[in-house]
Amino acid sequence: MADALNKPLLSDPVLDVVGLSTANIPGIGYGSRGSFFNQESRARMGSTLWNLFSNNNNTDGSGIFDLRAKIFFEVNGSNQWVPYPQNPVTPIADGGSPDPYNTQRDGDWSLGKVGNLYSDYNYYWGRDGNIGGSTNPCPEIFMSAAETDFLKAEAYVRGAGVAQNNAAAAAAYNDGITASLTFWKNMAFQSSVWVVNKPSSGTPTDAELNAVKTNSKVAWSDANGLKLIYAQEWIDLFRQPWVAWALMRRTGNATPQDTTNPTGYTQNYGSLQRFSYPGDEKQYNFANWQAATGGSDLTSTKIWIAK
């Protein structure tokens, strides 16, 4: 840790993002993005994330203080900002269109949303890289400058490999927020498919940065440092759900979670310990697959590091 912190690390919010992109793989396509939205047409903005983006539940969005809210998500079928209750005791039906991510919306953004009660994921994420002429600027992210900053902040708070230093942690934390806001705003600005709520520039203004950094839900506190770091890192991992899941597991569920129905997490997700292997792993690497799974590739089986 100490050695890494003394080395040059990812720092440019846009250029230093490691992943699969048109910059390093010309002509790459992103069919998996469209597949996700087609397969998970029920995906909606959850109340946990909404509460980190907005000061209140005003459906006109007047409480939103974080620009990422309008980049990650969009209004419901009634042009309102309404989050889906994160962890309801019983499932709640949306009641609207079964497929708000259908490709008809390329021509008319409002199509396919009629009757939707809850805010959808931003339609453009499913279409970026999957429509003719798309500039597909957003890579499939492996590691980003923002994530690096949040990891540095955690190291300084915990004194992991370096002396514990809250001032250095606060600086790295705020750098991470700046990097995250810059990256996501730039992705929306650079995307040729973006039309509705497209940012007018690719760089956050000082006012946009300060609106987030000085908000009481985000502003640095020595007493609450780790919780703040994990929350902002979790937000930034919007397009890296597998890393967000690993962060939750690594930190002992310290990432943001709804508290109204805590047993729901165990009931719905408690058995999820690992990803299952791709189908061709069993076909082409059977001996090792058999050794690792015992012949039953169950998501409830703990990986070696968790045993």
FILODO-302326 format. One record per residue: residue in one letter; x, y, z of N, C-alpha, C, O in turn. Coordinates in steps of 0.001 Angstrom, whole numbers, padded with zeros to 6 digits, always signed. Layout:
N
AXYZXYZXYZXYZ
...
// end
This chain:
307
M+000832-001203+000000+000000+000000+000000+000869+001257+000000+000643+002178-000785
A+001859+001284+000883+002721+002455+000958+003452+002673-000361+003577+003804-000830
D+003931+001590-000953+004649+001690-002219+003732+002218-003315+004132+003067-004111
A+002500+001713-003352+001551+002140-004384+001225+003616-004249+001135+004332-005247
L+001049+004070-003015+000679+005466-002798+001792+006429-003178+001548+007620-003372
N+003004+005922-003284+004133+006758-003690+004445+006663-005177+005418+007243-005659
K+003612+005928-005889+003789+005777-007334+002758+006639-008077+001727+007003-007511
P+003040+006961-009341+002017+007655-010139+000789+006759-010288+000910+005601-010688
L-000377+007286-009970-001625+006525-010058-002568+007197-011042-002311+008308-011507
L-003647+006522-011351-004635+007102-012255-005097+008437-011693-005464+008528-010522
S-005079+009478-012528-005407+010804-012004-006324+011612-012912-007135+012393-012413
D-006223+011449-014232-007089+012218-015115-008480+011591-015113-008617+010413-015443
P-009524+012355-014748-010864+011792-014612-011419+011143-015872-012247+010236-015788
V-010973+011595-017035-011505+011082-018294-010503+010187-019019-010853+009097-019471
L-009267+010647-019127-008265+009927-019915-007687+008713-019188-007239+007762-019828
D-007695+008744-017866-007069+007657-017102-008084+006621-016625-007941+006057-015540
V-009087+006378-017424-010061+005340-017098-009693+004084-017884-009691+004092-019115
V-009384+003012-017170-008961+001770-017803-010190+000928-018119-011030+000693-017251
G-010289+000477-019358-011424-000349-019730-011440-000634-021213-010507-000280-021934
L-012497-001271-021665-012672-001548-023085-013324-000339-023730-014450+000018-023381
S-012635+000291-024663-013168+001511-025267-012754+001628-026719-011874+000907-027191
T-013397+002545-027419-013055+002794-028819-011653+003367-028940-011035+003292-030002
A-011149+003944-027846-009807+004525-027887-008733+003454-028023-007711+003683-028669
N-008953+002283-027421-007934+001240-027511-008371+000026-028320-007559-000845-028630
I-009668-000030-028665-010165-001123-029512-011085-000503-030562-012301-000474-030370
P-010530-000010-031665-011343+000638-032691-012464-000280-033186-012254-001462-033455
G-013639+000296-033293-014776-000461-033827-015475-001338-032821-016379-002091-033181
I-015073-001258-031553-015711-002094-030539-017192-001746-030415-017577-000583-030541
G-018016-002757-030168-019439-002541-029948-019798-002869-028511-019028-003511-027797
Y-020969-002424-028096-021389-002643-026719-022761-003301-026664-023682-002789-026026
G-022887-004425-027331-024165-005120-027357-024656-005509-025984-025862-005600-025759
S-023733-005742-025057-024139-006156-023713-024935-005076-023002-025763-005385-022145
R-024702-003826-023338-025470-002760-022704-026933-002854-023092-027822-002796-022242
G-027168-002998-024379-028539-003130-024838-029199-004368-024279-030384-004349-023945
S-028435-005454-024172-028973-006708-023647-029402-006547-022198-030436-007073-021786
F-028597-005814-021423-028954-005610-020021-030302-004914-019920-031180-005348-019173
F-030461-003838-020671-031699-003082-020559-032891-003852-021131-034017-003697-020659
N-032642-004674-022140-033724-005497-022677-034137-006577-021682-035324-006848-021497
Q-033142-007186-021047-033428-008270-020112-033965-007763-018776-034783-008422-018135
E-033500-006594-018366-033911-006048-017076-034754-004793-017269-034428-003726-016749
S-035839-004934-018022-036694-003792-018306-037372-003266-017036-037961-002185-017048
R-037289-004024-015953-037879-003580-014686-036942-002653-013917-037337-002088-012897
A-035706-002487-014391-034722-001698-013654-035203-000263-013445-035636+000397-014389
R-035125+000209-012210-035558+001554-011858-034571+002181-010873-033744+001490-010279
M-034673+003488-010713-033877+004186-009713-034377+003817-008324-035573+003923-008052
G-033484+003388-007444-033869+003020-006087-033825+004191-005129-033114+005169-005356
S-034587+004084-004061-034681+005177-003093-033369+005421-002352-033111+006545-001922
T-032533+004388-002196-031259+004577-001498-030361+005546-002252-029794+006467-001663
L-030237+005336-003551-029406+006233-004349-030062+007601-004484-029381+008626-004432
W-031358+007622-004655-032084+008887-004758-031829+009763-003529-031651+010975-003656
N-031811+009166-002365-031605+009933-001139-030192+010487-001029-029943+011385-000226
L-029265+009965-001824-027908+010505-001862-027765+011578-002942-026738+012253-003023
F-028785+011729-003756-028756+012693-004853-029649+013911-004596-029428+014977-005170
S-030645+013752-003744-031648+014807-003584-031885+015137-002117-031808+014265-001251
N-032173+016401-001852-032442+016836-000484-033864+016531-000036-034163+016570+001157
N-034739+016229-000985-036126+015946-000645-036738+015067-001730-036064+014684-002687
N-038009+014755-001574-038699+013894-002537-039588+014670-003501-040537+014112-004053
N-039295+015940-003709-040075+016728-004654-040029+016070-006032-038949+015840-006576
T-041181+015774-006585-041220+015048-007855-040764+015889-009040-040505+015354-010118
D-040665+017211-008845-040170+018052-009941-038645+018076-009997-038065+018732-010863
G-038004+017374-009091-036546+017308-009095-035866+018507-008492-034648+018647-008604
S-036622+019381-007852-036036+020609-007306-035081+020341-006145-034296+021214-005773
G-035143+019140-005571-034241+018816-004475-032934+018205-004920-032040+017992-004102
I-032805+017914-006218-031587+017269-006723-030394+018224-006617-030451+019358-007093
F-029333+017757-005995-028124+018579-005887-026931+017941-006590-025882+018572-006719
D-027076+016709-007041-025974+015969-007664-026286+015745-009138-027290+015117-009473
L-025428+016257-010019-025678+016180-011461-025773+014745-011974-026362+014503-013028
R-025200+013797-011243-025236+012408-011693-026640+011824-011687-026901+010846-012387
A-027548+012406-010910-028927+011911-010868-029546+011929-012263-030172+010954-012678
K-029372+013033-012985-029987+013183-014302-029175+012546-015409-029630+012461-016550
I-027973+012098-015079-027174+011353-016049-027426+009856-015902-027470+009126-016893
F-027591+009409-014676-027844+007987-014441-029305+007608-014695-029592+006501-015150
F-030227+008531-014400-031650+008192-014421-032465+009250-015166-031938+010276-015597
E-033760+008976-015305-034671+009907-015961-036005+009879-015224-036209+009058-014329
V-036909+010774-015600-038220+010864-014949-039098+009659-015299-038790+008896-016215
N-040179+009506-014567-041109+008418-014852-042060+008801-015991-041849+009805-016672
G-043095+008003-016190-044005+008251-017300-044843+009504-017171-045474+009938-018134
S-044852+010089-015974-045596+011336-015742-044661+012524-015604-045039+013569-015075
N-043431+012352-016086-042424+013408-016047-042089+013820-014619-041879+014997-014329
Q-042043+012826-013733-041754+013077-012328-040565+012233-011865-040280+011165-012407
W-039889+012752-010851-038796+012004-010225-039361+011241-009042-039696+011828-008013
V-039464+009931-009197-040023+009082-008140-039174+007819-008020-039124+007030-008964
P-038507+007605-006889-037678+006404-006728-038514+005189-006356-039561+005309-005719
Y-038041+004029-006759-038660+002782-006345-038209+002488-004924-037013+002560-004642
P-039137+002154-004006-038734+001821-002632-037684+000717-002656-037917-000349-003225
Q-036538+000964-002044-035381+000117-002237-035585-001330-001826-035149-002247-002522
N-036231-001527-000725-036281-002878-000170-037661-003141+000429-037776-003359+001635
P-038714-003124-000400-040076-003259+000129-040318-004634+000744-039702-005622+000345
V-041212-004682+001708-041545-005942+002357-042150-006905+001343-041869-008103+001365
T-042979-006369+000459-043537-007154-000646-043257-006411-001946-043267-005180-001959
P-043008-007126-003038-042704-006471-004316-043812-005502-004739-044996-005738-004499
I-043397-004425-005365-044336-003414-005846-044259-003363-007365-043179-003186-007928
A-045394-003518-008028-045415-003461-009483-045320-002018-009947-045903-001120-009339
D-044581-001802-011027-044441-000440-011550-045769+000073-012100-046115+001239-011910
G-046499-000786-012771-047817-000405-013263-047840+000260-014622-048904+000627-015122
G-046660+000419-015229-046614+001094-016514-046097+000225-017626-046344-000981-017653
S-045380+000834-018544-044832+000131-019695-043900-000983-019251-043074-000773-018363
P-044013-002160-019847-043114-003248-019489-041718-003092-020078-040800-003818-019696
D-041550-002154-021002-040251-002032-021657-039938-000576-021989-040034-000166-023145
P-039559+000214-020962-039235+001622-021217-037904+001818-021933-037513+002949-022221
Y-037206+000719-022222-035902+000825-022873-035958+000343-024316-034928+000016-024906
N-037168+000298-024888-037297-000189-026261-036722+000814-027249-036684+002015-026982
T-036275+000307-028395-035549+001132-029369-036420+002154-030091-035893+003003-030810
Q-037738+002094-029920-038596+003121-030523-038243+004508-029999-038492+005521-030653
R-037666+004529-028818-037366+005807-028198-036198+006525-028861-035916+007677-028533
D-035515+005859-029792-034470+006551-030557-035062+007749-031286-034428+008798-031397
G-036298+007578-031786-036932+008655-032543-037779+009570-031687-037925+010754-031989
D-038340+009025-030617-039193+009819-029733-038934+009364-028306-039393+008299-027894
W-038214+010156-027570-037781+009795-026224-038945+009456-025309-038782+008672-024374
S-040120+010030-025559-041251+009845-024657-041975+008520-024856-042780+008125-024012
L-041699+007820-025971-042394+006569-026245-042007+005480-025240-040870+005437-024769
G-042965+004598-024915-042669+003435-024092-042582+003697-022615-042170+002810-021868
K-042955+004891-022152-042870+005208-020730-044241+005478-020105-044343+005687-018896
V-045282+005473-020920-046608+005854-020433-047031+004972-019256-047005+003745-019341
G-047415+005614-018173-047900+004882-017010-046826+004434-016046-047152+003945-014965
N-045545+004582-016394-044481+004180-015475-044536+005035-014207-044564+006264-014271
L-044551+004367-013066-044675+005067-011792-043335+005538-011251-043263+006538-010536
Y-042265+004810-011595-040958+005075-011007-039932+005479-012065-040039+005113-013235
S-038944+006238-011620-037914+006749-012529-037082+005613-013109-036611+004731-012390
D-036914+005656-014424-036153+004630-015124-034662+004973-015140-034259+006103-014864
Y-033864+003969-015469-032472+004235-015814-032468+005107-017062-033384+005033-017881
N-031444+005925-017204-031391+006788-018381-031304+005936-019645-030399+005115-019800
Y-032246+006146-020524-032359+005362-021749-031080+005358-022573-030770+004366-023233
Y-030352+006438-022540-029193+006583-023423-028046+005632-023076-027201+005354-023927
W-028005+005135-021847-026944+004183-021523-027112+002894-022292-026124+002259-022661
G-028353+002494-022540-028579+001278-023300-028329+001448-024782-028098+000467-025489
R-028371+002670-025259-028229+002921-026693-026843+003415-027078-026455+003323-028243
D-026100+003932-026127-024756+004405-026443-023897+003230-026909-023711+002258-026177
G-023386+003325-028112-022587+002246-028668-023398+001184-029374-022842+000226-029911
N-024740+001352-029375-025605+000349-029994-026548+000934-031044-027536+000301-031416
I-026250+002117-031509-027077+002756-032517-026149+003329-033591-025062+003821-033287
G-026580+003260-034816-025733+003697-035914-025194+005102-035734-025952+006037-035475
G-023880+005251-035872-023243+006558-035759-022931+006971-034336-022403+008061-034116
S-023246+006128-033363-022991+006485-031972-021493+006628-031721-020694+005813-032182
T-021129+007668-030988-019719+007879-030652-019280+007003-029480-018089+006933-029174
N-020228+006338-028823-019980+005446-027674-018740+005817-026857-017785+005042-026811
P-018739+006988-026211-017547+007407-025484-017294+006643-024191-016146+006526-023762
C-018340+006123-023567-018162+005497-022260-017620+004083-022390-018254+003247-023033
P-016479+003792-021807-015913+002442-021895-016615+001481-020956-017385+001890-020087
E-016343+000210-021139-016704-000766-020111-015573-000695-019092-014459-001147-019359
I-015858-000137-017945-014831+000313-017006-014255-000832-016173-014984-001658-015625
F-012926-000853-016096-012224-001758-015186-011750-000995-013943-011900-001468-012816
M-011182+000182-014168-010621+000981-013071-010645+002443-013487-010378+002766-014645
S-010956+003311-012566-011056+004730-012906-010236+005577-011944-009806+005112-010888
A-010031+006828-012334-009319+007765-011463-010121+008012-010189-009549+008122-009105
A-011444+008098-010319-012279+008334-009143-012148+007190-008148-011984+007420-006950
E-012220+005956-008643-012083+004799-007768-010719+004806-007075-010619+004471-005894
T-009679+005185-007804-008337+005270-007228-008306+006280-006086-007724+006013-005035
D-008927+007433-006289-008962+008453-005245-009681+007947-003994-009224+008186-002876
F-010796+007254-004178-011542+006764-003019-010758+005679-002271-010822+005600-001044
L-010027+004856-003001-009181+003853-002352-008049+004516-001564-007691+004066-000476
K-007495+005587-002125-006460+006343-001408-007042+006948-000133-006417+006907+000927
A-008251+007513-000248-008894+008117+000918-009109+007072+002011-008890+007343+003192
E-009537+005878+001607-009743+004805+002583-008431+004426+003266-008399+004208+004478
A-007353+004347+002493-006058+003989+003061-005621+004999+004114-005095+004619+005160
Y-005836+006278+003844-005432+007310+004796-006306+007301+006041-005809+007529+007144
V-007594+007041+005883-008473+006981+007054-008102+005805+007945-008052+005935+009168
R-007845+004670+007333-007572+003448+008098-006107+003315+008513-005766+002460+009330
G-005258+004147+007960-003840+004002+008227-003313+002703+007656-002501+002020+008280
A-003781+002365+006465-003414+001114+005804-002191+001332+004922-002307+001861+003816
G-001003+000921+005411+000220+001088+004651+000858+002445+004808+002010+002644+004425
V+000120+003378+005369+000629+004733+005627+000113+005175+006985-000770+004540+007562
A+000666+006264+007490+000175+006807+008750-001251+007321+008576-001581+007901+007542
Q-002085+007113+009571-003462+007608+009509-003438+009125+009388-002749+009809+010145
N-004203+009645+008420-004134+011071+008122-005480+011528+007563-005770+011338+006382
N-006285+012121+008413-007624+012537+007987-007588+013662+006957-008447+013728+006077
A-006599+014545+007063-006500+015650+006103-006214+015111+004704-006814+015560+003727
A-005302+014151+004608-004996+013541+003314-006192+012745+002809-006455+012714+001607
A-006918+012101+003721-008110+011353+003338-009169+012287+002766-009794+011981+001750
A-009366+013425+003424-010365+014388+002957-010011+014909+001570-010883+015071+000717
A-008720+015171+001350-008283+015673+000048-008530+014636-001051-009028+014968-002127
A-008175+013368-000769-008382+012314-001756-009868+012069-001999-010284+011806-003127
Y-010660+012157-000943-012120+011985-001044-012724+013045-001955-013515+012725-002842
N-012358+014291-001742-012897+015368-002575-012378+015279-004007-013087+015627-004951
D-011135+014811-004167-010619+014573-005519-011452+013501-006222-011730+013598-007418
G-011845+012477-005459-012656+011406-006030-014014+011906-006487-014494+011521-007553
I-014628+012754-005696-015923+013322-006076-015777+014158-007342-016591+014052-008260
T-014739+014988-007389-014495+015801-008592-014293+014915-009810-014853+015177-010874
A-013497+013870-009654-013222+012962-010774-014488+012269-011238-014716+012128-012439
S-015309+011839-010303-016547+011144-010659-017503+012065-011392-018029+011705-012446
L-017733+013249-010846-018640+014202-011489-018134+014584-012877-018916+014718-013819
T-016823+014756-012992-016232+015130-014281-016392+014009-015304-016780+014252-016446
F-016091+012785-014889-016187+011656-015810-017604+011478-016326-017813+011383-017535
W-018575+011430-015430-019940+011125-015868-020553+012263-016680-021291+012013-017633
K-020257+013500-016315-020780+014606-017117-020151+014594-018497-020828+014851-019492
N-018850+014295-018565-018165+014254-019855-018703+013132-020731-018830+013308-021943
M-019022+011981-020141-019558+010866-020928-020885+011247-021576-021119+010953-022749
A-021750+011902-020808-023039+012316-021358-022858+013376-022440-023533+013348-023469
F-021933+014315-022194-021696+015388-023159-021110+014853-024463-021465+015326-025543
Q-020214+013869-024368-019544+013341-025552-020399+012346-026335-020080+012031-027481
S-021467+011855-025741-022299+010856-026408-023166+011494-027485-023899+012448-027222
S-023077+010968-028682-023844+011527-029791-025323+011141-029742-026142+011775-030407
V-025679+010115-028968-027084+009703-028919-027863+010499-027881-029094+010490-027883
W-027148+011189-026994-027807+011923-025919-028556+013128-026473-027992+013916-027231
V-029821+013274-026099-030613+014422-026532-031272+015091-025324-030967+016239-025002
V-032176+014367-024659-032896+014930-023522-031971+015026-022312-031300+014056-021958
N-031939+016194-021682-031095+016444-020505-029607+016281-020797-028831+015968-019894
K-029207+016486-022038-027783+016422-022376-027059+017627-021768-027505+018759-021956
P-025953+017412-021042-025206+018537-020471-024704+019470-021578-024433+019031-022695
S-024587+020740-021258-024131+021726-022237-022621+021789-022340-022082+022445-023232
S-021933+021109-021428-020476+021049-021479-020037+019749-020814-020832+019084-020151
G-018782+019398-020991-018285+018159-020422-017567+018322-019102-017036+017350-018564
T-017539+019545-018562-016809+019816-017326-017740+020421-016288-018436+021391-016592
P-017777+019887-015079-018628+020467-014037-018190+021888-013698-016998+022193-013661
T-019152+022733-013457-018843+024085-013006-018473+024042-011524-018727+023052-010839
D-017875+025122-011042-017553+025206-009626-018823+025071-008786-018816+024453-007721
A-019911+025660-009285-021177+025586-008545-021672+024147-008459-022167+023721-007415
E-021540+023393-009556-021970+021997-009554-021120+021153-008612-021640+020283-007913
L-019827+021406-008594-018933+020672-007701-019236+021006-006237-019313+020116-005390
N-019405+022294-005956-019646+022718-004576-021007+022256-004075-021173+021989-002885
A-021981+022159-004975-023316+021706-004573-023258+020314-003977-024016+019984-003064
V-022352+019498-004501-022205+018140-003987-021289+018125-002763-021654+017583-001720
K-020120+018711-002887-019118+018607-001819-019535+019269-000514-019100+018846+000558
T-020373+020304-000587-020777+021010+000627-022120+020547+001163-022541+020998+002229
N-022800+019664+000456-024084+019166+000941-023867+018345+002212-022877+017623+002330
S-024779+018456+003142-024618+017779+004430-024546+016264+004300-024027+015591+005191
K-025066+015713+003190-025019+014269+002979-023666+013804+002450-023366+012610+002437
V-022858+014765+002016-021607+014439+001329-020383+015070+001989-019302+014481+001967
A-020534+016241+002566-019392+017001+003096-018541+016162+004045-019060+015426+004884
W-017227+016287+003895-016300+015461+004667-016449+015660+006168-016655+016778+006642
S-016341+014567+006907-016349+014585+008355-015351+013539+008839-015430+012377+008440
D-014404+013944+009702-013425+012992+010212-014110+011837+010943-013659+010694+010879
A-015194+012150+011632-015874+011138+012432-016643+010133+011588-016978+009042+012050
N-016917+010514+010350-017768+009680+009496-017082+009351+008181-017741+009033+007191
G-015753+009430+008175-015004+009350+006933-015244+008108+006100-015542+008211+004910
L-015121+006938+006700-015257+005703+005922-016645+005566+005306-016776+005161+004151
K-017671+005900+006067-019031+005812+005544-019205+006715+004331-019836+006323+003348
L-018653+007915+004394-018748+008860+003279-017988+008342+002061-018481+008420+000936
I-016801+007820+002288-015988+007297+001185-016705+006162+000484-016799+006146-000744
Y-017212+005212+001257-017869+004053+000665-019130+004467-000101-019451+003878-001133
A-019838+005472+000399-021050+005927-000282-020714+006525-001638-021356+006204-002638
Q-019712+007393-001675-019368+008041-002943-018702+007070-003920-018899+007174-005131
E-017925+006140-003402-017341+005128-004280-018442+004244-004862-018415+003904-006045
W-019395+003883-004036-020537+003077-004461-021325+003771-005577-021727+003134-006551
I-021538+005067-005427-022228+005832-006470-021442+005789-007769-022001+005548-008839
D-020147+006025-007666-019313+006082-008864-019257+004745-009591-018979+004708-010789
L-019516+003648-008888-019459+002319-009497-020763+001961-010214-021081+000784-010381
F-021496+002955-010624-022785+002782-011290-022720+001802-012457-023632+000994-012633
R-021652+001861-013259-021512+000959-014398-020570-000210-014094-020110-000894-015008
Q-020286-000434-012819-019456-001559-012390-020141-002277-011222-019584-002338-010126
P-021329-002815-011444-022071-003402-010323-021345-004539-009630-021540-004762-008436
W-020508-005263-010367-019768-006359-009742-018749-005834-008736-018489-006472-007716
V-018170-004662-009030-017213-004066-008101-017956-003482-006895-017476-003556-005764
A-019134-002900-007150-019937-002370-006048-020338-003490-005095-020348-003306-003878
W-020668-004645-005654-021024-005808-004837-019814-006262-004016-019943-006582-002835
A-018646-006288-004648-017424-006678-003944-017106-005672-002836-016653-006058-001759
L-017344-004381-003098-017107-003354-002085-018017-003585-000878-017582-003472+000268
M-019267-003906-001141-020197-004180-000059-019719-005360+000786-019735-005298+002015
R-019295-006433+000119-018844-007625+000825-017544-007350+001593-017380-007783+002734
R-016624-006622+000945-015318-006356+001566-015454-005502+002814-014696-005672+003769
T-016403-004594+002815-016541-003649+003921-017564-004088+004963-017891-003326+005872
G-018070-005313+004835-019049-005787+005806-020362-005038+005729-020929-004649+006749
N-020844-004839+004503-022127-004161+004255-022116-002688+004683-023129-002162+005144
A-020968-002034+004527-020854-000631+004922-021267+000329+003809-021292+001541+004021
T-021590-000193+002630-022092+000662+001558-023536+001051+001871-024170+000399+002699
P-024075+002094+001233-025428+002566+001567-026481+001468+001431-026515+000732+000445
Q-027331+001379+002439-028412+000400+002416-029652+000997+003076-029562+001777+004023
D-030794+000612+002555-032066+001037+003128-032263+000343+004477-031903-000824+004634
T-032828+001049+005437-032969+000496+006784-034405+000151+007154-034659-000292+008275
T-035357+000345+006233-036761+000116+006572-037124-001365+006644-038075-001741+007329
N-036364-002207+005936-036650-003642+005941-035336-004408+005888-035052-005073+004892
P-034528-004327+006944-033182-004922+006910-033173-006428+006651-032233-006933+006038
T-034183-007148+007095-034191-008591+006863-034386-008924+005393-034075-010030+004953
G-034902-007964+004637-035131-008210+003214-033861-008503+002453-033869-009278+001497
Y-032755-007880+002875-031489-008118+002185-031072-009581+002323-030659-010224+001358
T-031191-010084+003548-030822-011486+003769-031768-012426+003038-031334-013408+002436
Q-033049-012127+003091-034036-012980+002446-033851-013026+000937-033960-014088+000323
N-033572-011876+000344-033498-011794-001118-032108-012051-001684-031969-012571-002791
Y-031085-011688-000927-029741-011729-001497-028720-012486-000641-027566-012641-001040
G-029145-012954+000530-028204-013566+001450-027499-014794+000906-026390-015115+001333
S-028132-015483-000033-027526-016703-000571-026526-016418-001688-025835-017329-002143
L-026443-015179-002129-025547-014841-003246-024127-014643-002725-023822-013633-002091
Q-023278-015605-002996-021903-015564-002520-020891-015377-003647-019764-014945-003402
R-021277-015692-004858-020330-015646-005973-021107-015641-007279-022308-015906-007311
F-020385-015331-008365-020957-015449-009698-020807-016890-010173-019858-017577-009793
S-021725-017340-010989-021556-018648-011620-020589-018495-012784-020438-017397-013320
Y-019932-019582-013181-018964-019542-014270-019687-019466-015620-020808-019959-015746
P-019064-018859-016618-019649-018863-017965-019831-020299-018448-019081-021192-018054
G-020817-020514-019294-021119-021857-019759-019964-022556-020434-019810-023769-020293
D-019136-021804-021177-018040-022456-021894-016881-022844-020976-015977-023567-021397
E-016896-022371-019724-015848-022763-018785-015947-024262-018496-014942-024970-018448
K-017167-024718-018309-017372-026150-018073-016986-026968-019298-016472-028080-019177
Q-017236-026414-020468-016964-027133-021709-015474-027212-022007-014979-028270-022395
Y-014758-026117-021833-013353-026066-022248-012346-026231-021103-011158-026441-021347
N-012810-026138-019885-011896-026216-018745-012525-027083-017655-012574-026705-016484
F-013000-028247-018070-013830-029060-017190-013123-029482-015905-013719-029430-014829
A-011865-029898-016004-011171-030401-014826-011097-029340-013735-011384-029627-012573
N-010716-028124-014097-010623-027056-013108-012000-026581-012654-012198-026222-011494
W-012941-026587-013586-014319-026241-013222-014849-027231-012195-015483-026833-011218
Q-014597-028502-012408-015051-029547-011502-014398-029392-010132-015055-029541-009102
A-013100-029093-010131-012380-028927-008870-012905-027734-008077-012981-027776-006849
A-013266-026672-008792-013714-025446-008132-015154-025539-007645-015508-024944-006627
T-015979-026278-008365-017409-026295-008061-017895-027597-007434-018969-027647-006835
G-017094-028644-007578-017556-029940-007109-018683-030487-007951-019398-031401-007542
G-018832-029918-009134-019875-030360-010040-021174-029592-009927-022092-029798-010721
S-021259-028704-008943-022465-027894-008752-022065-026423-008705-021549-025943-007696
D-022304-025727-009785-021890-024325-009907-022946-023424-009261-023702-022737-009949
L-022980-023443-007936-024013-022718-007194-023535-021336-006765-022403-021174-006310
T-024398-020355-006913-024048-018997-006481-024013-018887-004963-023535-017886-004429
S-024508-019893-004266-024485-019887-002802-023190-020413-002216-022974-020325-001007
T-022309-020970-003079-021034-021502-002600-020029-020376-002396-019775-019597-003315
K-019466-020287-001218-018518-019235-000910-017213-019455-001671-016776-020594-001838
I-016593-018378-002128-015279-018475-002743-014244-018657-001641-014533-018439-000464
W-013051-019051-002023-012037-019426-001029-011731-018321-000040-011467-018589+001132
I-011764-017075-000503-011371-015972+000368-012420-015702+001446-012130-015051+002449
A-013643-016204+001237-014727-015958+002197-014966-017130+003133-015809-017051+004026
K-014229-018221+002935-014424-019407+003763-013624-019311+005069-013671-020227+005890
// end
